[in-house]
């Protein structure tokens, strides 16, 4: 199991979601993608996109007033 990172700060939606989907295709089952972002719309779009693809969200935290980190696991 591996961990990969994606830093999408200063990108507006839908770019964090699009880049997360692209990054997930390169991962193996069990690998995790850590996504750091500051787009408020992505706080809903990324977990929803993960759920639609059957990927569990294993961590979701607000880092600062306007930035978040989310970890999605490829199944």
Biopython code that builds the backbone (N, CA, C, O; Angstrom):
import numpy as np
from Bio.PDB.StructureBuilder import StructureBuilder

atoms = [
    (1, "UNK", "N", (0.845, -1.172, 0.000)),
    (1, "UNK", "CA", (0.000, 0.000, 0.000)),
    (1, "UNK", "C", (0.894, 1.240, 0.000)),
    (1, "UNK", "O", (1.844, 1.329, 0.778)),
    (2, "UNK", "N", (0.586, 2.184, -0.868)),
    (2, "UNK", "CA", (1.361, 3.401, -0.971)),
    (2, "UNK", "C", (0.506, 4.628, -0.754)),
    (2, "UNK", "O", (-0.723, 4.563, -0.742)),
    (3, "UNK", "N", (1.186, 5.750, -0.581)),
    (3, "UNK", "CA", (0.510, 7.028, -0.397)),
    (3, "UNK", "C", (1.076, 8.005, -1.414)),
    (3, "UNK", "O", (2.291, 8.142, -1.554)),
    (4, "UNK", "N", (0.193, 8.672, -2.112)),
    (4, "UNK", "CA", (0.581, 9.680, -3.097)),
    (4, "UNK", "C", (-0.060, 10.998, -2.678)),
    (4, "UNK", "O", (-1.068, 11.001, -1.972)),
    (5, "UNK", "N", (0.514, 12.110, -3.107)),
    (5, "UNK", "CA", (-0.019, 13.410, -2.705)),
    (5, "UNK", "C", (-0.389, 14.273, -3.891)),
    (5, "UNK", "O", (0.215, 14.185, -4.960)),
    (6, "UNK", "N", (-1.392, 15.107, -3.684)),
    (6, "UNK", "CA", (-1.868, 16.035, -4.707)),
    (6, "UNK", "C", (-2.129, 17.370, -4.019)),
    (6, "UNK", "O", (-2.922, 17.444, -3.081)),
    (7, "UNK", "N", (-1.470, 18.414, -4.480)),
    (7, "UNK", "CA", (-1.613, 19.737, -3.878)),
    (7, "UNK", "C", (-2.341, 20.645, -4.867)),
    (7, "UNK", "O", (-1.767, 21.091, -5.861)),
    (8, "UNK", "N", (-3.603, 20.908, -4.578)),
    (8, "UNK", "CA", (-4.453, 21.694, -5.475)),
    (8, "UNK", "C", (-4.838, 23.032, -4.861)),
    (8, "UNK", "O", (-5.958, 23.507, -5.048)),
    (9, "UNK", "N", (-3.943, 23.619, -4.154)),
    (9, "UNK", "CA", (-4.254, 24.928, -3.586)),
    (9, "UNK", "C", (-4.263, 25.965, -4.702)),
    (9, "UNK", "O", (-3.494, 25.885, -5.659)),
    (10, "UNK", "N", (-5.143, 26.928, -4.554)),
    (10, "UNK", "CA", (-5.330, 28.031, -5.501)),
    (10, "UNK", "C", (-5.940, 27.579, -6.824)),
    (10, "UNK", "O", (-5.830, 28.278, -7.832)),
    (11, "UNK", "N", (-6.574, 26.431, -6.822)),
    (11, "UNK", "CA", (-7.290, 25.983, -8.018)),
    (11, "UNK", "C", (-8.777, 25.929, -7.685)),
    (11, "UNK", "O", (-9.173, 25.398, -6.647)),
    (12, "UNK", "N", (-9.583, 26.475, -8.565)),
    (12, "UNK", "CA", (-11.028, 26.471, -8.342)),
    (12, "UNK", "C", (-11.639, 25.206, -8.922)),
    (12, "UNK", "O", (-11.065, 24.558, -9.797)),
    (13, "UNK", "N", (-12.808, 24.876, -8.415)),
    (13, "UNK", "CA", (-13.528, 23.713, -8.914)),
    (13, "UNK", "C", (-13.915, 23.929, -10.367)),
    (13, "UNK", "O", (-14.248, 25.047, -10.758)),
    (14, "UNK", "N", (-13.875, 22.906, -11.147)),
    (14, "UNK", "CA", (-13.786, 21.498, -10.789)),
    (14, "UNK", "C", (-12.367, 20.933, -10.819)),
    (14, "UNK", "O", (-12.209, 19.714, -10.755)),
    (15, "UNK", "N", (-11.337, 21.760, -10.914)),
    (15, "UNK", "CA", (-9.979, 21.244, -11.093)),
    (15, "UNK", "C", (-9.490, 20.316, -9.984)),
    (15, "UNK", "O", (-8.863, 19.306, -10.305)),
    (16, "UNK", "N", (-9.736, 20.592, -8.690)),
    (16, "UNK", "CA", (-9.292, 19.623, -7.686)),
    (16, "UNK", "C", (-9.924, 18.242, -7.881)),
    (16, "UNK", "O", (-9.250, 17.225, -7.718)),
    (17, "UNK", "N", (-11.203, 18.204, -8.226)),
    (17, "UNK", "CA", (-11.882, 16.925, -8.451)),
    (17, "UNK", "C", (-11.341, 16.235, -9.699)),
    (17, "UNK", "O", (-11.081, 15.032, -9.671)),
    (18, "UNK", "N", (-11.170, 16.961, -10.771)),
    (18, "UNK", "CA", (-10.658, 16.386, -12.022)),
    (18, "UNK", "C", (-9.255, 15.820, -11.813)),
    (18, "UNK", "O", (-8.956, 14.713, -12.260)),
    (19, "UNK", "N", (-8.393, 16.582, -11.130)),
    (19, "UNK", "CA", (-7.029, 16.112, -10.896)),
    (19, "UNK", "C", (-7.004, 14.915, -9.955)),
    (19, "UNK", "O", (-6.174, 14.020, -10.116)),
    (20, "UNK", "N", (-7.903, 14.889, -8.976)),
    (20, "UNK", "CA", (-7.982, 13.746, -8.070)),
    (20, "UNK", "C", (-8.402, 12.490, -8.832)),
    (20, "UNK", "O", (-7.825, 11.421, -8.633)),
    (21, "UNK", "N", (-9.395, 12.616, -9.694)),
    (21, "UNK", "CA", (-9.828, 11.468, -10.492)),
    (21, "UNK", "C", (-8.702, 10.953, -11.374)),
    (21, "UNK", "O", (-8.497, 9.744, -11.482)),
    (22, "UNK", "N", (-7.969, 11.867, -12.007)),
    (22, "UNK", "CA", (-6.835, 11.472, -12.849)),
    (22, "UNK", "C", (-5.760, 10.766, -12.027)),
    (22, "UNK", "O", (-5.210, 9.752, -12.457)),
    (23, "UNK", "N", (-5.464, 11.300, -10.851)),
    (23, "UNK", "CA", (-4.427, 10.710, -9.998)),
    (23, "UNK", "C", (-4.827, 9.320, -9.514)),
    (23, "UNK", "O", (-3.972, 8.443, -9.386)),
    (24, "UNK", "N", (-6.102, 9.109, -9.246)),
    (24, "UNK", "CA", (-6.563, 7.801, -8.763)),
    (24, "UNK", "C", (-6.361, 6.704, -9.798)),
    (24, "UNK", "O", (-6.147, 5.546, -9.440)),
    (25, "UNK", "N", (-6.425, 7.057, -11.076)),
    (25, "UNK", "CA", (-6.268, 6.027, -12.106)),
    (25, "UNK", "C", (-4.875, 5.417, -12.087)),
    (25, "UNK", "O", (-4.704, 4.272, -12.506)),
    (26, "UNK", "N", (-3.876, 6.150, -11.612)),
    (26, "UNK", "CA", (-2.511, 5.643, -11.572)),
    (26, "UNK", "C", (-2.163, 4.882, -10.316)),
    (26, "UNK", "O", (-1.033, 4.414, -10.173)),
    (27, "UNK", "N", (-3.108, 4.746, -9.398)),
    (27, "UNK", "CA", (-2.843, 4.056, -8.138)),
    (27, "UNK", "C", (-3.289, 2.601, -8.190)),
    (27, "UNK", "O", (-4.160, 2.226, -8.975)),
    (28, "UNK", "N", (-2.679, 1.799, -7.344)),
    (28, "UNK", "CA", (-3.062, 0.396, -7.192)),
    (28, "UNK", "C", (-4.106, 0.285, -6.081)),
    (28, "UNK", "O", (-4.206, 1.170, -5.231)),
    (29, "UNK", "N", (-4.875, -0.792, -6.088)),
    (29, "UNK", "CA", (-5.858, -1.030, -5.027)),
    (29, "UNK", "C", (-5.154, -1.020, -3.672)),
    (29, "UNK", "O", (-4.118, -1.658, -3.488)),
    (30, "UNK", "N", (-5.737, -0.285, -2.731)),
    (30, "UNK", "CA", (-5.159, -0.167, -1.395)),
    (30, "UNK", "C", (-4.315, 1.090, -1.212)),
    (30, "UNK", "O", (-4.081, 1.521, -0.082)),
    (31, "UNK", "N", (-3.854, 1.684, -2.320)),
    (31, "UNK", "CA", (-3.084, 2.929, -2.236)),
    (31, "UNK", "C", (-4.002, 4.069, -1.824)),
    (31, "UNK", "O", (-5.213, 4.022, -2.038)),
    (32, "UNK", "N", (-3.398, 5.098, -1.224)),
    (32, "UNK", "CA", (-4.158, 6.260, -0.806)),
    (32, "UNK", "C", (-3.642, 7.519, -1.488)),
    (32, "UNK", "O", (-2.449, 7.654, -1.761)),
    (33, "UNK", "N", (-4.555, 8.426, -1.754)),
    (33, "UNK", "CA", (-4.234, 9.726, -2.330)),
    (33, "UNK", "C", (-4.588, 10.797, -1.312)),
    (33, "UNK", "O", (-5.740, 10.906, -0.892)),
    (34, "UNK", "N", (-3.589, 11.594, -0.912)),
    (34, "UNK", "CA", (-3.794, 12.711, 0.002)),
    (34, "UNK", "C", (-3.947, 13.959, -0.848)),
    (34, "UNK", "O", (-3.042, 14.315, -1.604)),
    (35, "UNK", "N", (-5.086, 14.625, -0.729)),
    (35, "UNK", "CA", (-5.393, 15.800, -1.536)),
    (35, "UNK", "C", (-5.466, 17.015, -0.616)),
    (35, "UNK", "O", (-6.272, 17.043, 0.314)),
    (36, "UNK", "N", (-4.638, 18.003, -0.870)),
    (36, "UNK", "CA", (-4.652, 19.255, -0.119)),
    (36, "UNK", "C", (-5.229, 20.325, -1.031)),
    (36, "UNK", "O", (-4.753, 20.512, -2.151)),
    (37, "UNK", "N", (-6.255, 21.033, -0.556)),
    (37, "UNK", "CA", (-6.949, 21.972, -1.432)),
    (37, "UNK", "C", (-7.544, 23.123, -0.623)),
    (37, "UNK", "O", (-7.652, 23.049, 0.601)),
    (38, "UNK", "N", (-7.931, 24.198, -1.335)),
    (38, "UNK", "CA", (-8.550, 25.352, -0.676)),
    (38, "UNK", "C", (-9.815, 25.832, -1.385)),
    (38, "UNK", "O", (-10.240, 26.970, -1.186)),
    (39, "UNK", "N", (-10.404, 24.996, -2.189)),
    (39, "UNK", "CA", (-11.656, 25.308, -2.884)),
    (39, "UNK", "C", (-12.822, 24.787, -2.040)),
    (39, "UNK", "O", (-12.953, 23.579, -1.843)),
    (40, "UNK", "N", (-13.664, 25.692, -1.544)),
    (40, "UNK", "CA", (-14.756, 25.271, -0.668)),
    (40, "UNK", "C", (-15.714, 24.292, -1.347)),
    (40, "UNK", "O", (-16.262, 23.409, -0.688)),
    (41, "UNK", "N", (-15.918, 24.438, -2.643)),
    (41, "UNK", "CA", (-16.816, 23.518, -3.350)),
    (41, "UNK", "C", (-16.270, 22.095, -3.360)),
    (41, "UNK", "O", (-17.037, 21.133, -3.405)),
    (42, "UNK", "N", (-14.957, 21.962, -3.319)),
    (42, "UNK", "CA", (-14.341, 20.632, -3.335)),
    (42, "UNK", "C", (-14.572, 19.868, -2.031)),
    (42, "UNK", "O", (-14.416, 18.647, -1.995)),
    (43, "UNK", "N", (-14.943, 20.579, -0.954)),
    (43, "UNK", "CA", (-15.233, 19.875, 0.300)),
    (43, "UNK", "C", (-16.428, 18.940, 0.145)),
    (43, "UNK", "O", (-16.568, 17.976, 0.898)),
    (44, "UNK", "N", (-17.281, 19.222, -0.820)),
    (44, "UNK", "CA", (-18.397, 18.335, -1.127)),
    (44, "UNK", "C", (-18.126, 17.505, -2.380)),
    (44, "UNK", "O", (-18.474, 16.325, -2.437)),
    (45, "UNK", "N", (-17.501, 18.128, -3.386)),
    (45, "UNK", "CA", (-17.305, 17.455, -4.670)),
    (45, "UNK", "C", (-16.344, 16.266, -4.577)),
    (45, "UNK", "O", (-16.599, 15.226, -5.184)),
    (46, "UNK", "N", (-15.262, 16.400, -3.839)),
    (46, "UNK", "CA", (-14.286, 15.301, -3.762)),
    (46, "UNK", "C", (-14.861, 14.096, -3.025)),
    (46, "UNK", "O", (-14.766, 12.984, -3.545)),
    (47, "UNK", "N", (-15.460, 14.260, -1.824)),
    (47, "UNK", "CA", (-16.067, 13.085, -1.183)),
    (47, "UNK", "C", (-17.186, 12.455, -2.015)),
    (47, "UNK", "O", (-17.330, 11.233, -2.041)),
    (48, "UNK", "N", (-17.975, 13.286, -2.692)),
    (48, "UNK", "CA", (-19.043, 12.754, -3.538)),
    (48, "UNK", "C", (-18.460, 11.980, -4.711)),
    (48, "UNK", "O", (-18.938, 10.893, -5.032)),
    (49, "UNK", "N", (-17.432, 12.528, -5.355)),
    (49, "UNK", "CA", (-16.782, 11.833, -6.460)),
    (49, "UNK", "C", (-16.150, 10.526, -6.013)),
    (49, "UNK", "O", (-16.198, 9.530, -6.735)),
    (50, "UNK", "N", (-15.555, 10.528, -4.821)),
    (50, "UNK", "CA", (-14.964, 9.299, -4.278)),
    (50, "UNK", "C", (-16.050, 8.243, -4.059)),
    (50, "UNK", "O", (-15.880, 7.085, -4.439)),
    (51, "UNK", "N", (-17.153, 8.644, -3.451)),
    (51, "UNK", "CA", (-18.250, 7.708, -3.183)),
    (51, "UNK", "C", (-18.825, 7.142, -4.475)),
    (51, "UNK", "O", (-19.131, 5.952, -4.551)),
    (52, "UNK", "N", (-18.974, 7.986, -5.488)),
    (52, "UNK", "CA", (-19.511, 7.528, -6.768)),
    (52, "UNK", "C", (-18.615, 6.489, -7.430)),
    (52, "UNK", "O", (-19.089, 5.675, -8.223)),
    (53, "UNK", "N", (-17.321, 6.511, -7.111)),
    (53, "UNK", "CA", (-16.381, 5.549, -7.680)),
    (53, "UNK", "C", (-16.050, 4.407, -6.715)),
    (53, "UNK", "O", (-15.201, 3.567, -7.012)),
    (54, "UNK", "N", (-16.720, 4.378, -5.564)),
    (54, "UNK", "CA", (-16.518, 3.305, -4.600)),
    (54, "UNK", "C", (-15.232, 3.427, -3.801)),
    (54, "UNK", "O", (-14.748, 2.434, -3.256)),
    (55, "UNK", "N", (-14.666, 4.638, -3.722)),
    (55, "UNK", "CA", (-13.434, 4.864, -2.977)),
    (55, "UNK", "C", (-13.773, 5.427, -1.598)),
    (55, "UNK", "O", (-14.441, 6.457, -1.508)),
    (56, "UNK", "N", (-13.328, 4.778, -0.522)),
    (56, "UNK", "CA", (-13.595, 5.334, 0.802)),
    (56, "UNK", "C", (-12.710, 6.535, 1.120)),
    (56, "UNK", "O", (-11.541, 6.583, 0.737)),
    (57, "UNK", "N", (-13.283, 7.494, 1.819)),
    (57, "UNK", "CA", (-12.529, 8.626, 2.360)),
    (57, "UNK", "C", (-12.038, 8.176, 3.734)),
    (57, "UNK", "O", (-12.843, 7.894, 4.622)),
    (58, "UNK", "N", (-10.716, 8.110, 3.909)),
    (58, "UNK", "CA", (-10.163, 7.618, 5.168)),
    (58, "UNK", "C", (-9.761, 8.735, 6.121)),
    (58, "UNK", "O", (-9.524, 8.494, 7.304)),
    (59, "UNK", "N", (-9.684, 9.966, 5.600)),
    (59, "UNK", "CA", (-9.342, 11.115, 6.445)),
    (59, "UNK", "C", (-9.844, 12.383, 5.765)),
    (59, "UNK", "O", (-9.714, 12.544, 4.552)),
    (60, "UNK", "N", (-10.418, 13.282, 6.564)),
    (60, "UNK", "CA", (-10.903, 14.554, 6.040)),
    (60, "UNK", "C", (-10.783, 15.561, 7.168)),
    (60, "UNK", "O", (-11.408, 15.397, 8.216)),
    (61, "UNK", "N", (-9.985, 16.604, 6.963)),
    (61, "UNK", "CA", (-9.744, 17.551, 8.039)),
    (61, "UNK", "C", (-9.590, 18.964, 7.493)),
    (61, "UNK", "O", (-9.050, 19.172, 6.406)),
    (62, "UNK", "N", (-10.064, 19.908, 8.247)),
    (62, "UNK", "CA", (-9.851, 21.320, 7.926)),
    (62, "UNK", "C", (-8.497, 21.701, 8.508)),
    (62, "UNK", "O", (-8.276, 21.562, 9.711)),
    (63, "UNK", "N", (-7.592, 22.179, 7.664)),
    (63, "UNK", "CA", (-6.233, 22.491, 8.077)),
    (63, "UNK", "C", (-6.138, 23.928, 8.583)),
    (63, "UNK", "O", (-5.532, 24.189, 9.623)),
    (64, "UNK", "N", (-6.737, 24.852, 7.843)),
    (64, "UNK", "CA", (-6.797, 26.253, 8.239)),
    (64, "UNK", "C", (-8.220, 26.739, 7.982)),
    (64, "UNK", "O", (-9.098, 25.952, 7.630)),
    (65, "UNK", "N", (-8.435, 28.007, 8.156)),
    (65, "UNK", "CA", (-9.766, 28.574, 7.923)),
    (65, "UNK", "C", (-10.232, 28.315, 6.497)),
    (65, "UNK", "O", (-11.428, 28.151, 6.258)),
    (66, "UNK", "N", (-9.309, 28.277, 5.555)),
    (66, "UNK", "CA", (-9.691, 28.129, 4.143)),
    (66, "UNK", "C", (-8.892, 27.055, 3.416)),
    (66, "UNK", "O", (-8.629, 27.196, 2.221)),
    (67, "UNK", "N", (-8.498, 25.982, 4.106)),
    (67, "UNK", "CA", (-7.837, 24.873, 3.407)),
    (67, "UNK", "C", (-8.151, 23.561, 4.116)),
    (67, "UNK", "O", (-8.366, 23.518, 5.327)),
    (68, "UNK", "N", (-8.171, 22.489, 3.321)),
    (68, "UNK", "CA", (-8.556, 21.177, 3.806)),
    (68, "UNK", "C", (-7.594, 20.125, 3.281)),
    (68, "UNK", "O", (-6.861, 20.355, 2.320)),
    (69, "UNK", "N", (-7.610, 18.976, 3.921)),
    (69, "UNK", "CA", (-6.902, 17.802, 3.433)),
    (69, "UNK", "C", (-7.867, 16.620, 3.498)),
    (69, "UNK", "O", (-8.628, 16.461, 4.452)),
    (70, "UNK", "N", (-7.809, 15.819, 2.478)),
    (70, "UNK", "CA", (-8.677, 14.643, 2.408)),
    (70, "UNK", "C", (-7.840, 13.486, 1.866)),
    (70, "UNK", "O", (-7.024, 13.667, 0.963)),
    (71, "UNK", "N", (-8.049, 12.309, 2.423)),
    (71, "UNK", "CA", (-7.351, 11.114, 1.952)),
    (71, "UNK", "C", (-8.392, 10.133, 1.419)),
    (71, "UNK", "O", (-9.363, 9.797, 2.097)),
    (72, "UNK", "N", (-8.162, 9.690, 0.197)),
    (72, "UNK", "CA", (-9.073, 8.767, -0.486)),
    (72, "UNK", "C", (-8.295, 7.491, -0.797)),
    (72, "UNK", "O", (-7.157, 7.547, -1.265)),
    (73, "UNK", "N", (-8.913, 6.347, -0.537)),
    (73, "UNK", "CA", (-8.253, 5.058, -0.784)),
    (73, "UNK", "C", (-8.834, 4.408, -2.028)),
    (73, "UNK", "O", (-10.050, 4.343, -2.205)),
    (74, "UNK", "N", (-7.941, 3.928, -2.887)),
    (74, "UNK", "CA", (-8.410, 3.217, -4.094)),
    (74, "UNK", "C", (-8.742, 1.786, -3.698)),
    (74, "UNK", "O", (-7.972, 1.127, -3.000)),
    (75, "UNK", "N", (-9.884, 1.322, -4.148)),
    (75, "UNK", "CA", (-10.302, -0.048, -3.819)),
    (75, "UNK", "C", (-10.146, -0.945, -5.022)),
    (75, "UNK", "O", (-10.446, -2.137, -4.947)),
]
sb = StructureBuilder()
sb.init_structure("model")
sb.init_model(0)
sb.init_chain("A")
sb.init_seg("    ")
for serial, (resi, resn, name, xyz) in enumerate(atoms, 1):
    if name == "N":
        sb.init_residue(resn, " ", resi, " ")
    sb.init_atom(name, np.array(xyz, "f"), 0.0, 1.0, " ", f" {name:<3s}", serial, name[0])
structure = sb.get_structure()
